[in-house]
Amino acid sequence: MKNFIFIFFMVFFSSLIRAHEKIDTIITDAHHFFKAITPTINSLVIFDIDDTSLDTSLQSGQCIILQGGMFLYFHPIPQVLLFYKDLIARGFKTVFLTARVEKSLSSCRENDVLEQTKKNLITAGYTQFEDVICRTFQDSRTMKIHAWKEKKRKELSLKYTIHATLDDDSRNLTGECTGKKIQMPSQKLGGFYLRPHVFKARKKATKLMNATQ
């Protein structure tokens, strides 16, 4: 049993190191790609949120208090945040396109997931964006995520020139209007993080909050 545990952690940590190296390489390549582009007033880059812009691991999730109430906060993925800041400094616009459903009954005493998400992004350092787009409840019941994201990209393309899309799920990089496809490492066992799903983190945070009332 001890040997099994030792081997498991050796495999995990070696995978973790490789994943960090991979994300460094991905973002370095993205920097090189954008060096050749002079942005216009409508130049846009689309960012996914969970496991792309924010580390939504259980270890990262914590409840913090800001003006307007308490919400669940996730830390930024450092390389992505630096890439984002470089784009903003150069004049690119950004939109965060997430599969999160905009209303929830269990999101750390905050019913409006969209507003909670905006607070998290700003607090994490993503302070400038054109929009944060979440799914409606109806969308979550009638459309697959990759089809919904393609639909939203097409709508954005009527106003902006989309130069790139970042996402950790390759299915969400299919279809039209992606620009350069920047796929982040998968957040699965042996990938970038070892973690339960984000909703488990929210459930734990909610329990902690209720215990302190």
N, C-alpha and C positions, 0 to 999 in steps of 0.2 A: 504493500500500500504506500509506504514512504517513497519507494522508488517511482511509483506511478505519479505521486504528487510532485516529486522533484522533476520528472520528465515533463509533466504538464506545464509547470512554471517556466522551465527552460525554453520550451517551444513557444509559450505565450510571450515571454519577454524578448526572444529573438524575433518573433513576428512583429512585436511592437516597435522595435528598433528599425526593422525593415520598412514598416509603415510610415514612421516619422521621416525616414530617408526618402520614401516615395513621395510624400506630400511636399517635402522640400524641393524635390525635382520637378514636380508638377507646377508648383508656384513659380519656380525659377524660369521654367519654360514659358509660363504665362507672361511673366515680366518681359521676356525677350520678344514675345509676340506683340505686345502692346507698345513696345518702344518704336516700332515701325508705323504706328498709327497716330495721326494727328486728329484729336477729337474735334467734333463740331458741336454745335449747341444741342443736337439731338442724339449724340452718341451715348449708348446705353450698355451696361453690363448687368446681367440678371444673376442673382445669388439665391440659391436654396438656403434654408436656415439650419434645420436640424442635421447635425453631423457634417455640415459643410461650413457654415459661418459660426455656429455655436456648438460647443461640446455638450451635448445633451445626455451625458452620462450621469448615473446616480451619484458618483463622487463629486461631480461638478455642480449638481443642482442644490440650491439653498434658498431659503426664504429670506428676503431682505425687506426693509421698510423704507419707502420713499414717500414723498408727499403724494397723497391720494390713496395710500394703503399699502398692504403687503402683497408681494408677488414672488413667484418662483423665478430665480435668476440662474442662468447658465453662463459660464465663462466663454469668451471667444476662443476660436482656434487661432493661435498667434500668427501663423504664416498667412492665413487668409485675411486677418485683420490688417496686417501690414500691406498686403496686396491691395485691399480695398482702399486704404488711406492713400496709397500711391495713385490709384485711379482718380480719386476725388481731387487730389492736389493737381493732377494734370488736366482736369476739366471734364472727366467722364461722369455721367449720371448713373445712378444705380437704382434697381428695384429688387426687393426681396419677395420671392415667389415661393410660398410654402404650402405644403399639404395640410397644415394645421386647419382645423375647422374653427371658424371665427367665434362661435359661441360654445361654451361648455359649462357643465354644472359642477365640475370638480377640478378647477384650476387654481388651487391655493387661495381660496376666498375671493377670487376675481373672476366674475362671470364672463367678462369680455376678453376672450383670448387674444383678439387683435390688438387691443390696447396694452395688454400685458406683454405681448411680443414686441411691440414698439418700445416700451419701457426697457425691456431686456436688451434690445439691440443698442439703444442709445447709451445705456449704462455700460455696456460692454465695449463701447467705442465706435460703433457704427452710427455716427451722429447725423449723417446727411443721406437722405434717400428721397427719391421721387414718390415712392409708395411702398407699402407692405400689403401684399395680396394674399389673403387666406381663402380657403374654400367656404362656401356657404353650406349649411346643413343639407340642402337639396343637392348641391354638387357632390357632396360626399356619398350620397345614396344613389346617384344616377350615373356618375362618370368615374372611370378609372383615373388614377392620379396622373399618369403620363398623358392621357388624352386631355384632361383638364388643363394641365400645364401648357400643352401645345396650343390649346384654344386661347389661353391668356397671353401667350407669346405672340400669337397672330394679332390679337387686339393691340398689344403694345407696339407691334411693328408698324401700325398705321400712324403712330406718332413719333416713334424713335427708330434709329438705326441700331439694331442689336448686334454688337460686336462679339459677345461671348455669353455663355451660360455655364455656371458652376453648379454641379449637383453630385451627390454621392451615389445616386442610383442611375445606372446606365439607361434604364427604360425611360427616364425622364429627360434624356438627351436625344431621344428619337423624334422624328417628325420635323416640321418646318420651323423656321425662324429661331434657330438656336445660336447662330453665329458660330464662333469657335467653341467646340465642346470640351469643357474642362471637367473631367471626371475625378472626383476626390476618392480617396480610399474608402472601401466599404467598412461600415462600423459593426462588423460581425466578429465573432470569436476568431482570433488569429489575425484580425485586421487592426484597425487603428486603436480601438478601445475594446476592453472587455466590460460589458455593462448590460443591465436589464434595459428594457424599453423605457423611453422617456415618461410614459404614463405611470410606470411604477415609481419613478422619482417624484412625480406630482402627488401620487397617493401617499408616499412616505412624508413629504413635506406638509401635506394637509393634516395628517395625523399629528405631526409635531406641533403644528399651530393649534389644533384643538386641545392638545394636552396643556398648552400654556395659557388658555383662556381662563 
